[in-house]
Amino acid sequence: FHELTELEQEASGVRNRHVAAIVSDGQLSLLYQVREGPSDESLGIHVAHLAGLPESVLAVAKAKADHLQMLSNAKSGTEGPPRKKARVEETSKDTQLEEGEEEGRKVVWTMLSAFAEMPLDQLSAAETIERVQGLKAEVESKAGGNAFLKRVLAPIPT
């Protein structure tokens, strides 16, 4: 997130804009106003929720966002903005890991990392689908009786 906001300094023609929004009681409300500059925080997980992504995928995304925030805070020697800290604490309290979830998250992260490395701009749609199906098959082979992984994989078409 922060790397994207820094592009304005590095690339001519890039300008930071954001849609004004309020998050209250875990609900995102877009205010239909485009404002100058970067947003104070990433709302990607809230948008993913609105888009209907499965809760299991959102839980992995929240955990990864919290992990990245902790790494960023450790690197900068700060605790981060108060609302970020509160969100991390809230997520930690509300998110209880189910059986196999910790292992499943590692497998999902490996799959997402492999997907992120795909040269999508150089692949046809058919090649992309084939590679994603290959990633899914690889994860399915590791899923075994892991209910968490099975739930994460269910919405991915075969």
N, C-alpha and C positions, 0 to 999 in steps of 0.2 A: 504494500500500500504506500508506504513512505517513499519507496524508490520511484514509484510512478509520479508522485507529486514533485519530485526533484527534476523530472524531465523538462519542466519549464525553464530551468536554469541552463540546461544542456543543449536543447534543440530549439532552433528558431521556428516560430510558427506554432509552438505548443503553448497553450494557455490552460491554466487550471480553472475549472468551473465545477460547481457541485449543485445538486438539487437539495434545497433546504428540507430538512426532515426532523421529526421529533420521535424519540423512542421513549415510550412510557409504559410501564408494566410489561415490558418485553414486546410490545406492539409497535410496529413502525407506521408512522403517518407521514406521507409525503405532502409537502406544503405547496407544491406546484410553483415553486420559485427557483429560478436558476441564479446562483450567486457567484461572485468573483472568488477565486482562490480555491484551495483544496478544502475538503471536508475535515472536520476535527477528528473523525473516526471512520473506519470502514463499516459500511452497512451491508456488505455482501452476504453475510449469513442471514440477516433479516430478509433481504431480497430473495435469497434461496428458499427461505421458508414460505414466502408469498408465492413463489413459483411452484411450490408443492413438492420439493425434494423430500425424501424420506427422513424421518427423525434420526435414524441411525447415521445417515450421511451428515446431517447437521451437527450431530454430536461429535463426529470425527473432526469436522471443520472447526467447531468451537474449541475442541481440545488443541488442535494445531494452532489456531489463532492465539490461544492462551500461551502455548509453548513459545511461539515466535515473540509474543509480547514480553515474556520473561527473559528470553535471550536478548532482546533489544534493550530491556531495562538493565540487565546485567552488563551489557557492553557499554552502555552510557553511564552506568553507576547511579541510575535514578530508579525510583519506584514507579514511575509513569504517572500520567494524569490520574487524579482521584477517581474519575468515573471509570477509567480502564481498570484500576485496581478493584473497584467495587464489582465490576462485571466479572472479573476473574474469580473473586471470592464467591459471587452468586452462582457462577457456573460450577465451581468446585462443590458447593453444597448441594446443588440441585441435580448434578449428574452423578449417578451411581453406576459403576461399571457392572455390566452383567457378565455372566460366566463366558469366558472366551473373548471378551471385548478387547482387552488389552492386546492380546496376540492378533486379533482381527484388525485392530487399528494399524498395527505395524504392516500387515499384509496389504491393507487398503492403501496406506501411504506409499508403499513400494510400487503398487499398481499406478497410483496417481503420478508419482515421480516419473515412471516409465512413459506414461501418457504425455506428460509435460515435455518430455524430450523428443517426442515425435515431430518430425518436420512437416506439420500439417499443411503448410503452404506449398509443399512439394509433392503431396500425395493426392491421388484422386479420391473421390468419395468412397469408391469401392475398396481401395487400398486402406483407407482410414477405418472403415467398418471391419475389414478383415483383421487389422492389427488390434482394434479394440476387442473384437471377439477372441482373439488370441490371448490378450491380457485377461479377459474374463475367464477363459478356460484355465489359464494358469492359476488364477485365484481360486477357482472352483476346485481344482485339484488339491489345493491346500486347505480348503474349507472343511472337508470331512464332516464332523458333527457340530461344527461351530455355527450356532444359530445366528449370531451376530453377522458373520460373513454372508450367510444365506440371505438374510434380510437386506443387506447392502446390495447384493448382486441381483436380487429379484427384479428391480425395475430396468435393468440393462437388457435390451433386446438381444435375442440370439439369432 
